[in-house]
Amino acid sequence: MRNLKILLLEDDIIEVMKVNRTISSLKLNHEIIGANNGEDAIKILQNRDDLPDIILLDLNMPKINGIEFLNFLKKDPFLQYLPTIILTTSNNQKDLLECYKLGIAGYIIKPLKYGEYVTKLEKLLAYWSINELKIK
């Protein structure tokens, strides 16, 4: 399994800490690049020579929300292939369908229990660390 470079778009510091704690507790060496909002993420993605392997995207963010960010991403001929996984508290069917229509790679609802959160994140990261997609 390879180490992943993960762009985490999350404005809630507690959620960022949960992701980092989970990766640390699982003894994984993935690199997390944080962005508090879509604007920051767009700036990070401007460096085409250093793109993330996957994007973990919260839908509810300030400035540019998750759906708006996805629209930006999927319109860019170079960035549109970056696997983007929604990691959100929203179980709104409209959000789910809109995200899949825009071409996401997965939709995960954040569980309330930390143990379930770790299990979901572990499976997600295990899959993407063996996946062969590499954007160059």
Backbone hydrogen bonds in HBPLUS format (Angstrom, degrees):
<---DONOR---> <-ACCEPTOR-->    atom                        ^
c    i                          cat <-CA-CA->   ^        H-A-AA   ^      H-
h    n   atom  resd res      DA  || num        DHA   H-A  angle D-A-AA Bond
n    s   type  num  typ     dist DA aas  dist angle  dist       angle   num
A0002-ARG N   A0129-SER O   3.18 MM 127  5.17 172.9  2.18 137.1 134.9     1
A0031-GLU N   A0004-LEU O   2.77 MM  27  6.17 156.0  1.83 164.0 170.1     2
A0053-ASP N   A0005-LYS O   2.68 MM  48  5.25 151.5  1.76 140.6 150.0     3
A0054-ILE N   A0005-LYS O   3.44 MM  49  6.88 157.3  2.50 152.5 157.1     4
A0006-ILE N   A0031-GLU O   2.72 MM  25  5.97 175.2  1.72 178.4 179.3     5
A0033-ILE N   A0006-ILE O   2.76 MM  27  6.01 165.0  1.78 169.6 169.0     6
A0007-LEU N   A0054-ILE O   3.03 MM  47  6.43 169.2  2.05 157.0 158.5     7
A0056-LEU N   A0007-LEU O   2.83 MM  49  6.18 161.1  1.87 156.2 162.4     8
A0008-LEU N   A0033-ILE O   2.81 MM  25  6.00 164.5  1.83 157.2 162.5     9
A0035-ALA N   A0008-LEU O   2.91 MM  27  6.10 146.8  2.02 164.6 157.0    10
A0009-LEU N   A0056-LEU O   2.83 MM  47  6.12 170.9  1.84 174.5 177.1    11
A0058-ASP N   A0009-LEU O   3.02 MM  49  6.00 150.7  2.10 156.0 163.9    12
A0010-GLU N   A0035-ALA O   3.00 MM  25  6.37 144.8  2.13 161.9 171.9    13
A0015-GLU N   A0012-ASP O   3.03 MM   3  5.38 120.0  2.40 105.2 119.3    14
A0016-VAL N   A0012-ASP O   3.08 MM   4  6.47 154.5  2.14 151.5 159.4    15
A0017-MET N   A0013-ILE O   2.94 MM   4  6.15 157.2  1.99 144.7 150.8    16
A0018-LYS N   A0014-ILE O   2.92 MM   4  6.21 147.5  2.03 142.5 151.7    17
A0019-VAL N   A0015-GLU O   3.04 MM   4  6.33 159.0  2.08 150.5 154.5    18
A0020-ASN N   A0016-VAL O   3.03 MM   4  6.29 172.0  2.03 154.8 156.9    19
A0021-ARG N   A0017-MET O   2.78 MM   4  5.87 158.0  1.82 148.6 155.6    20
A0022-THR N   A0018-LYS O   2.86 MM   4  5.94 156.0  1.92 145.9 152.5    21
A0023-ILE N   A0019-VAL O   3.01 MM   4  6.25 167.9  2.02 156.6 158.8    22
A0024-SER N   A0020-ASN O   2.99 MM   4  6.12 157.3  2.04 145.3 152.0    23
A0025-SER N   A0021-ARG O   2.80 MM   4  5.96 161.7  1.84 150.4 155.6    24
A0026-LEU N   A0022-THR O   2.97 MM   4  6.13 142.6  2.11 146.5 156.2    25
A0028-LEU N   A0023-ILE O   3.04 MM   5  5.42 176.6  2.04 164.4 163.5    26
A0027-LYS N   A0024-SER O   2.97 MM   3  4.99 155.1  2.03 104.1 111.3    27
A0041-ALA N   A0037-ASN O   3.16 MM   4  6.46 158.0  2.21 148.3 154.9    28
A0042-ILE N   A0038-GLY O   2.90 MM   4  6.10 155.0  1.96 149.9 155.8    29
A0043-LYS N   A0039-GLU O   3.17 MM   4  6.48 154.6  2.24 146.0 152.1    30
A0044-ILE N   A0040-ASP O   3.05 MM   4  6.39 154.6  2.11 147.5 154.4    31
A0045-LEU N   A0041-ALA O   2.92 MM   4  6.19 155.4  1.98 151.9 158.5    32
A0046-GLN N   A0043-LYS O   3.23 MM   3  5.30 153.2  2.31 100.0 108.0    33
A0047-ASN N   A0044-ILE O   3.40 MM   3  6.22 165.6  2.42 117.7 120.7    34
A0048-ARG N   A0046-GLN O   3.06 MM   2  5.65 117.4  2.47 109.4  92.8    35
A0050-ASP N   A0047-ASN O   3.17 MM   3  5.75 168.5  2.18 119.5 123.0    36
A0055-ILE N   A0083-PRO O   2.86 MM  28  6.23 149.2  1.95 158.5 165.8    37
A0085-ILE N   A0055-ILE O   2.78 MM  30  6.10 170.0  1.79 173.5 172.5    38
A0057-LEU N   A0085-ILE O   2.86 MM  28  6.07 165.1  1.89 153.9 158.2    39
A0087-LEU N   A0057-LEU O   2.87 MM  30  5.61 161.3  1.91 131.0 136.3    40
A0066-GLY N   A0059-LEU O   2.89 MM   7  3.92 173.3  1.89 125.9 125.3    41
A0064-ILE N   A0062-PRO O   2.73 MM   2  5.74 117.9  2.11 118.7 102.6    42
A0069-PHE N   A0065-ASN O   2.90 MM   4  6.15 157.0  1.96 154.9 162.3    43
A0070-LEU N   A0066-GLY O   2.90 MM   4  6.13 157.5  1.95 146.0 152.2    44
A0071-ASN N   A0067-ILE O   2.96 MM   4  6.25 155.9  2.02 149.1 155.3    45
A0072-PHE N   A0068-GLU O   3.07 MM   4  6.39 156.5  2.12 146.7 152.4    46
A0073-LEU N   A0069-PHE O   2.88 MM   4  6.16 167.6  1.90 157.2 160.3    47
A0074-LYS N   A0070-LEU O   2.88 MM   4  5.99 169.9  1.89 158.6 160.2    48
A0075-LYS N   A0072-PHE O   3.27 MM   3  5.43 143.2  2.42 100.5 110.7    49
A0076-ASP N   A0073-LEU O   3.22 MM   3  5.51 153.0  2.30 105.3 113.2    50
A0080-GLN N   A0076-ASP O   2.90 MM   4  5.54 142.9  2.04 159.6 163.1    51
A0082-LEU N   A0079-LEU O   2.98 MM   3  5.63 169.2  2.00 125.1 128.7    52
A0105-ALA N   A0084-THR O   2.77 MM  21  5.40 167.2  1.78 145.8 149.8    53
A0086-ILE N   A0106-GLY O   2.88 MM  20  6.13 163.8  1.91 147.5 143.5    54
A0108-ILE N   A0086-ILE O   2.76 MM  22  5.86 169.2  1.77 151.5 155.4    55
A0088-THR N   A0108-ILE O   3.03 MM  20  6.47 157.7  2.08 163.0 168.5    56
A0110-LYS N   A0088-THR O   2.67 MM  22  5.54 159.5  1.71 141.8 149.2    57
A0096-LEU N   A0092-ASN O   3.05 MM   4  6.38 165.6  2.07 155.7 159.8    58
A0097-LEU N   A0093-GLN O   2.95 MM   4  6.14 168.9  1.96 153.0 155.0    59
A0098-GLU N   A0094-LYS O   2.97 MM   4  6.07 161.1  2.01 147.4 153.2    60
A0099-CYS N   A0095-ASP O   2.89 MM   4  6.06 161.1  1.93 155.3 160.0    61
A0100-TYR N   A0096-LEU O   3.09 MM   4  6.38 161.8  2.13 150.6 155.2    62
A0101-LYS N   A0097-LEU O   2.90 MM   4  6.05 152.4  1.97 146.7 155.1    63
A0102-LEU N   A0098-GLU O   3.06 MM   4  6.31 140.2  2.22 140.7 150.7    64
A0102-LEU N   A0099-CYS O   3.14 MM   3  5.10 125.1  2.46  93.0 106.8    65
A0104-ILE N   A0099-CYS O   3.28 MM   5  5.91 150.7  2.38 136.1 141.6    66
A0103-GLY N   A0100-TYR O   3.01 MM   3  5.02 152.7  2.09  99.4 108.1    67
A0117-TYR N   A0113-LYS O   3.08 MM   4  6.37 150.8  2.17 147.7 156.8    68
A0118-VAL N   A0114-TYR O   2.91 MM   4  6.21 159.1  1.95 157.9 161.9    69
A0119-THR N   A0115-GLY O   3.11 MM   4  6.34 161.0  2.15 143.7 148.6    70
A0120-LYS N   A0116-GLU O   2.98 MM   4  6.21 164.2  2.01 150.5 154.0    71
A0121-LEU N   A0117-TYR O   2.96 MM   4  6.14 169.4  1.97 154.9 158.2    72
A0122-GLU N   A0118-VAL O   2.82 MM   4  5.89 157.1  1.87 151.4 158.3    73
A0123-LYS N   A0119-THR O   3.13 MM   4  6.32 163.3  2.16 149.1 152.3    74
A0124-LEU N   A0120-LYS O   3.01 MM   4  6.20 162.4  2.04 150.5 155.9    75
A0125-LEU N   A0121-LEU O   2.92 MM   4  6.06 170.0  1.93 153.9 156.2    76
A0126-ALA N   A0122-GLU O   2.91 MM   4  6.00 151.1  2.00 144.3 152.9    77
A0127-TYR N   A0123-LYS O   3.04 MM   4  6.20 161.8  2.08 148.2 152.2    78
A0128-TRP N   A0124-LEU O   3.16 MM   4  6.46 171.4  2.17 153.4 154.8    79
A0129-SER N   A0125-LEU O   2.92 MM   4  5.93 137.7  2.11 140.6 151.3    80
A0130-ILE N   A0127-TYR O   3.16 MM   3  5.59 151.9  2.24 108.4 116.5    81
A0131-ASN N   A0127-TYR O   3.08 MM   4  6.21 122.6  2.43 141.0 156.9    82
